[in-house]
Amino acid sequence: MIDRTIPIDIVMSSLDSIEGGIIILDKNGKVAHVNDWILKHCQLNRDALIKRKLEYVFEGISPALLSALEQARSSTLSRMLSHKMHKQLLPLHVSNQSGQHKLDISVLVTPLSEVGGVLLRVIDYTALVRRETQIRFNEKLLTLEKDFLSRAPNLSESLAEYIEAFTDRVNRLPHSFHAQVAVIINDHFLRFIDPSHPASYKSVESIILSRSANDAIHEISQIKDSSGAIFHAIHDVNKEKVKGYIVFTSTNDEGNSHLAHKNLLKITDLVNNLIEWKTNYEKLHFLANNDILTGLLNRGALTTAFNNALKESDKLSLLFIDLNKFKQVNDVHGHHIGDKVLQKMASKINSVLAPDDLAFRIGGDEFVILRKHANNIKELEASLLETISKSFLCESIPISMSASVGYASYPEHGQSLNELLLVSDKHMYHHKNSKQGTLEL
């Protein structure tokens, strides 16, 4: 409590420089003066306020405030009253908004001893609170961006898991929206939604799958479910691997504010940037480790895989595969058909692999299979040769292929990858020259 006796002439001369609301009561407790802030937030004109009791002007005024006004008439001490909901102090009005917690205010009640009146200073913290809230939001968004940029290179986390984790973190940010993501990744529809709104989001999902972005925006905005969720905005995600929508909902009208929509744009920009970052990293990793034409692992990846396999197993097997007379395919039908044949051969090789086997393309028509043990090699070879020899159509052209296979094992045939490749290559040529169609072990 502060002893603050303020001459009325000083108060009146400083009204224009004071931010927030000013109400001056005369010695009879009637309104003698209000500033523009009060007029704006009570939606009454000046004539309707002047010379009327405060409790008649503001129906539902706080008993604590009335008590402070009564005490001020017989005291020289100021009193500060605060409440997290302004309507618990003064039933002020906030234009174009609803709900209780709209203004963050305090009321300073100061006796005016010289005239026997009372000064009410309504201190409006709303802008400050919103600014601090926005600062916290921006800081958390920057932290979120940093965290997800750093985890993008983690290839053990799929893009779907990455988006799901990001959506969860976004929904813990200090804002009035709830984000729901529905995306199609490599032709698979995935949704990361709040299970408490299954019916409404089922409608959203249907619209997303059957409408363009512009058409869907209007239709989704008309949905309001039984929980009061309002669909405020829908943003299109359209990347090379990912297509879908981010839908934002809220349960109050704060989502319609200009600041809220600016925050929405920040979130959606970040979503797009992170998806692009993650997919680009996956693409770079794929290009570094995979053969672009067939999608199989490449020669560089073979070295890494071999070294890793040595840490897990004390016996490894290597099958070296060479397509017979593949050059004739290119010469007769052209490289376009030759490329498609290589892609078909890669698919055939993949089809006979055991779960732990790895397949590599290490040259033009040369492939390698790495197995982390030496079991069932004859069966793998037989299945491989049979599968490759099956005729197929390539752009209406009948294609028949065969292959020669060579075998090497660690540690029997060598201690290094290069040694094993030399041995398996030698065995492959023996197989090719013998034309017996059997694998030399």
N, C-alpha and C positions, 0 to 999 in steps of 0.2 A: 504494500500500500504506500502511495507516494503523496505527500502533501503538495497539492498543486492548485493554488488559487489563481484563476486566470481572469484578468480584467476583460469585460465584454468587448471593449473597443479593439483590443488586441486580437481576440477571437474572430470578430467580424472582419478585420482587415486581412486575416490570414486564411480565410475560407477558400479562396480561389487556389491557394497553393497546396492545399491538403488533398491527398489521394484517398479515395474511399468515401464513406458516407459521413455526413455531419447533420446532426439534429440538435437544435437548441430549444429547450423547454423554458418557459417563463416561470415565475414564482408560484403560479397556480397549476403547474404541471402540464400546461398546454403547449402545443408546438408553436414556436416563434419563428423558426427558420429551418429550412432543409436545403441541402445542395443538390446538384443535378444527379449525382450518383444515387441518392435516395429516391428521387423522382423516377429514375430509370428502373430501379429494382422494386418499386412498389406499384408502379403503373397507375398512379393517381396524379392529378395535376396539383399544383401548389395550393390553389384555393381550397381543395378538398382536404388538405392537411393542416393549414394554418388555423390556429385558435381551437384546435381539437385535442382532446386527451390522447396520449399515445396509445393507450389500450383500446381505444375506439377506432383508431386509424389502422392499427395492426391487430386484427383479430387473432387470438391465440398466442399473444406475446408471452415470453417466458416469465414465470413467477419470480425466478431468481433475478431477472432484470428489473421487474417492477419493485422488488425489495431493495435492490441497489439504488434505484431512483428515489425511493422514499428515504433511505438513509442519507442520500446526498443532500437533501434539503436541510439537514441538521448537522452536517459534517463538512470538514474542509479536506477530507481525504478522497483521493480517486480510487476507483475500483475497476479491475479488469475481469471481464467474463469471456470465456471461450467455450466453444462446443464444436465437435467435428461436423455436426449437421446444422447449417445456419437456421433452419426452420425451428430449431429448439431454442433459439434466441429471438430472432425477428423473422416473421413469416415473409421473407423477401421473395421476389419473383425473378426467375432467370429466363430470359427470352429464348424461345425455340428449344427449350430443353425441359426434361421432366426428371422426376426422382428427387430424393431428399438431399443427397450429398453432392450439391452443385457449387456452393460457395464455401470457401474456407475463411471464416471471419472470427474476429474478436471484437468485443464492444468495451470501450474505455468510458466509464462514467465519471465525469469530473464536475464537482460543485462549482458554480459561479457565484461566489460569495457576495460580490458587489451588487448584483441584481437579484439575488435569491433564486436564480435559475439553475439549470443543469445542462451540461454539454455531453452529448453522446457522440463519441468518435467511433465509427464503424470501420475497423481496419480489415481491408480485403486482402487475404493472402492467396486468393485463388490462382492468380497468374504465377506467383512464386512457387506454389505447390505444383502446378502443372509444369513449370519450367524445371523444377527439381526432378519430377517424375520423368520428364522427357530426357533429362541428362542421364538418369539411371537406366532408362530404356536404351539410349544410345551406347552407354558403356557396356551393358549386357549384350547388346547386338554385336559390338566389336569383339567382345570375348568369345561369343558364339562363332563368329566368322573365323577368328584365329584358331579355335579348337577344331573346327571342321576342315579348315584348310590343311591343318597338320595331320588329320586322320585320313584325308583323301588318298594318300599313297598306300594305305593299308589294304592290300588286295584280298586279304582274308575276309574283309567286310564287303559284301555285295552292294551294288548301287541301291537296291531295294532296302537293305538294312540301313544304309547310309541316309536315305531319305526319311525313313521311319524314325531314326534317332534324331534327325534334325527337326522333324515335325514335333516330336515330343519336347525338345528343348525350346522351340519357338513358343509353344503353349505355356511355358513356364516364365515367359518374359512378362514384365509389368505393363500389360496393355489390355484393352477391353475386348479384344478379339480372340476367337478360337479358330485355329487353322486346321483344315482338313485337306489332305492331299489324295487325289485320285490320279494315277498315272498308268500309262501303258509302256512297259519296258520290254523291248524285243518281242512285241506282240502278246505279252502277258499282262492282263489287267491286274493292277494291285491297288489296294485302297488302305489308307491309314486314317481311320476315322474314329470318332468318339462313339463307343458302343451304346451310350445312353440315348443316342438319336438314330436308331436303326431305320425307322420308317422314313423319316425325312431324307436321310442320306441315300436310301435306296432310290428315292425319286431323283435325287441329284445324280446318282450314278447312271440311271437310265437316260437322263437328259444329256449327260456328258458323252455317253457312248453313241448318241443318235443325232447330235446337233453340232454345228460349228460353234466356235467360241462366242461370236457376236450374238447368235441366236440364243445360246445357252445363258448368257448373262441376264437377259431380261426375264427368261422363264424361271430361272433359279431364284431371282430376286423376289418372286411372288410367293415363294414357299415360306411358311412359318409353321413350325411344328408345335405340338401340345406343350412342350417345355418352354416355349417363348423364344426359341432361337430364331434370330432374324438373319437371313442370308444377305450380307451387305455387298460382297464383291466376289468376283471370280476372275482369276488371272490365268492366262494361257501359258503352258510350258510346252515349247516346241523345239526340241533338240534332236540331234542325229539319232540317238538311241531311245530318247524319252519323249513321249507325248502325253499330255494330260492337263489337269487343272488343279489349282489351289483355290479352295473355297474358304472364305472367311465368314464367320458368324459371330454374333454377340447376342446378349439377352437384354440389352438396353439401347437407348438412342445415342449413347456416346460414340458409337461406331460411325455416325453420320458426320462427325466433326471433321474440319479440314485437317487438323493435326493427326487424327486417327487415320485418315486416308494417306497422308504423307508417310506414316509409319507402315501402312500396308505396302506402299510402293518400295520402301526400304527392304521389307521382308521378302517381297517377291523378286526384287533385283538380286538379293542375296541367294535366294533359292536357285535362280537361273545361273548365277555365277558359280555356285558350288557344284551344281549338277554338271556344268560345263567343265569345271576343274577336275572333278572326279572322272568323268568320261574321257577327257583328254589324257589324264594320267593312265587310265586303263588302256587307251588306244596306244600310247607310247610304249607301255609295257608289252602290249601284244605285238607291236611292230618289232620290238627289240628281241622278242623271244619266239615269235611265230613266223612261219612262212606265209607270206601274204596270199599267194595263190591258193594253197590247199588248206590253210588254217592249222596245219600240223606244227609242232614245235620245230625250231630250226637248229642249225649246227651249233650255234652258240649256246642254246638252251640244253643241248645234249651234254656239253661239258659240265654245266652246272648240275644237271640231273644225275650224271654219273658220279660226281663227287659227293653229292648228297646221299645217293644210294649206298656208297661205300660206308657211310656213317651208320647206316641202318642194317646192312646185311654183309655177311662175309663171303657170299657167293652171288655172282651176277651173271646174266646171260645177255648176249647181243646177237640179234638177227639182222643180217645185211641183205636188203632186197633190191634187186635190179630188174627193171621191166625189160623183157626181151623185145628186140626190134621196135622199140618205141620211136626211133628216128623215122621209120617208114610211115608212121601215123602223121608226123609233121610234114614229111615230103609229099605224101599223097593227098592229105585232107587239109593241110595248113596248120599253122600254130594255134589258131583259134580253137579248132577241134582238139589239138594236142593238149591245150590248157584244160579243156573240159574233161579229157580223159584222165589227166593227172588228178583233177579234183575227184573224179569217180574212184580212182585207185586209192586215194587217201581215205575216202569214205569206206571202201571195202576193207582196208587195213584196220581202220578204227573198229569195224564191226566184229572183228575176231579177237580183240584185245581183252585180257582179263582186267578187273578193276584197277590193279596196281601197275599194269603195263603202260608204257609211254611210247608214242610213235613220233618219229622225226622225219622230215624231208631234208636231206643233207646235200643234195645235188639235183641236176636236171630230172633224172628218172630213178634216183637212188633214195632209198628209205631205210630207216633203222628202227628196230623195236628193242627197247630196253626192258628187261624183266629182272626183278629183284630176287630171283632164285633160279634154280636150274631144273625145275620140275616141268614135266609135260611139254618139253620143247618139240618132240616129234609130232605131238598132237597139234600144237600151235602151227607148225610148219605145214602140216597136211591141210589144216583148215584154211590157212592163208593161201596156199596154192590153188585149192579148190575154188575159193571165193573169187580170187583174181581171174581165174580162167573162165568164169561164167560170162557169156556174151551179153551185151547190152546195146541199146540204141543211144546214139549221141546226135541230136538234131536229125533224126530219121536215118542216120548212117549206122549200120550194124558194125560193132566193134568187138573184136576178140583179142584178148591179151593173155600173155603168160609171164611168168617171172622166174628168176633164179635166186636162190637163197643161200647165204653162207652163215655159219654159226661160229661164235667164239664165247668162251666163258672165263670169268675171273674167279680164282687166280690161275687156273690151269693154263690158259693160253696167253696170259700177259698180266702185267701189273698196272698198266696205264690204259687210258681210253684209246690213244693212238695205236698201241700194240694190239689191242683187241680189234680195232677197225681194220688193221692190216691183215690179221689172221682171218677175220670173217670175210673180208674182200677176196682173199685168196681162195677160201672155201667156196665163195659164191661163183667165182670164175671156173673153178673145177666143176661145180654143179652145172653151169651154163655149157661148158664144153662137153661134159659127159652126156648131156641130153637125157639123163636117166630120170629126171624129175624127183630125185631123192636128195635128202639133206645129209651132208657129210658132217659127222660128229667126231 
